[in-house]
């Protein structure tokens, strides 16, 4: 039985079910039944619109978003939730 790294934290019961589905070529069928509609977010513009809508719905009081970027090079196994980073800028204090 091959090991699936992304299922390592799940119980043996769940991993056994997944392995049986893989062995019987039924995993795709089960996943499509559970999640029949995939999202259509494939570009930075679409992602930005989606995130701004969510921000406006749940975080009305927060500052505007400066940047949202879809990164298709993220390794799903290690960075499944994306990269959460920010840029720190030092403000100059000009005294005349």
PLY file of the C-alpha trace (Angstrom):
ply
format ascii 1.0
element vertex 96
property float x
property float y
property float z
element edge 95
property int vertex1
property int vertex2
end_header
0.00 0.00 0.00
1.48 3.36 -1.00
1.50 6.16 1.54
-0.36 9.38 0.93
1.49 12.18 2.74
-1.50 14.51 2.86
-3.59 11.89 4.72
-0.96 11.12 7.37
-2.92 12.87 10.14
-6.15 10.98 9.51
-7.28 7.82 11.26
-6.55 4.37 9.86
-10.26 3.96 9.07
-10.25 7.00 6.77
-6.97 6.13 5.06
-8.18 2.57 4.48
-11.35 3.92 2.83
-9.28 6.18 0.58
-6.92 3.36 -0.38
-9.90 1.11 -1.25
-11.38 3.88 -3.41
-8.04 4.34 -5.18
-7.62 0.60 -5.73
-11.13 0.36 -7.23
-10.70 3.54 -9.34
-13.65 5.15 -7.55
-11.98 8.11 -5.81
-12.66 10.59 -8.62
-16.30 9.48 -8.79
-16.80 9.96 -5.03
-15.11 13.37 -5.03
-17.14 14.56 -8.03
-20.33 13.41 -6.31
-19.41 15.32 -3.15
-18.05 18.42 -4.95
-19.82 18.54 -8.35
-18.98 22.16 -9.15
-15.40 23.37 -9.28
-14.54 27.01 -8.81
-13.79 29.25 -11.77
-11.03 31.28 -10.14
-8.07 30.89 -12.48
-6.66 34.43 -12.75
-5.40 37.15 -10.43
-8.32 39.37 -11.40
-10.93 36.73 -10.55
-9.18 35.93 -7.26
-8.98 39.62 -6.33
-12.72 40.09 -6.99
-13.56 37.02 -4.90
-11.35 38.09 -1.98
-12.64 41.68 -2.04
-16.23 40.40 -1.95
-15.39 38.20 1.06
-13.55 41.06 2.75
-16.47 43.42 2.22
-18.91 40.85 3.56
-17.02 39.86 6.71
-14.41 42.57 7.37
-16.08 45.84 6.46
-14.05 47.87 8.95
-10.62 46.65 7.82
-8.20 48.47 5.54
-8.44 48.00 1.77
-6.47 45.14 0.27
-3.27 46.18 -1.43
-2.50 43.00 -3.34
-4.00 39.57 -4.04
-2.08 37.18 -6.28
-2.94 33.67 -7.48
0.21 31.54 -7.27
-0.05 28.41 -9.40
3.43 27.27 -8.35
2.51 26.55 -4.71
3.28 23.00 -3.64
-0.08 21.59 -2.51
1.44 19.19 0.00
3.44 21.80 1.89
1.64 25.09 1.34
-1.99 24.08 0.84
-3.36 27.22 2.46
-1.16 29.54 0.44
1.53 31.93 1.44
0.59 34.48 4.04
3.10 37.29 3.75
3.27 41.03 3.91
5.71 43.72 2.94
7.06 45.92 5.70
7.77 49.47 4.57
9.59 52.02 6.64
8.08 55.48 6.46
10.59 58.29 6.22
10.24 61.16 8.62
11.23 64.29 6.72
11.80 67.19 9.08
12.52 70.56 7.53
0 1
1 2
2 3
3 4
4 5
5 6
6 7
7 8
8 9
9 10
10 11
11 12
12 13
13 14
14 15
15 16
16 17
17 18
18 19
19 20
20 21
21 22
22 23
23 24
24 25
25 26
26 27
27 28
28 29
29 30
30 31
31 32
32 33
33 34
34 35
35 36
36 37
37 38
38 39
39 40
40 41
41 42
42 43
43 44
44 45
45 46
46 47
47 48
48 49
49 50
50 51
51 52
52 53
53 54
54 55
55 56
56 57
57 58
58 59
59 60
60 61
61 62
62 63
63 64
64 65
65 66
66 67
67 68
68 69
69 70
70 71
71 72
72 73
73 74
74 75
75 76
76 77
77 78
78 79
79 80
80 81
81 82
82 83
83 84
84 85
85 86
86 87
87 88
88 89
89 90
90 91
91 92
92 93
93 94
94 95
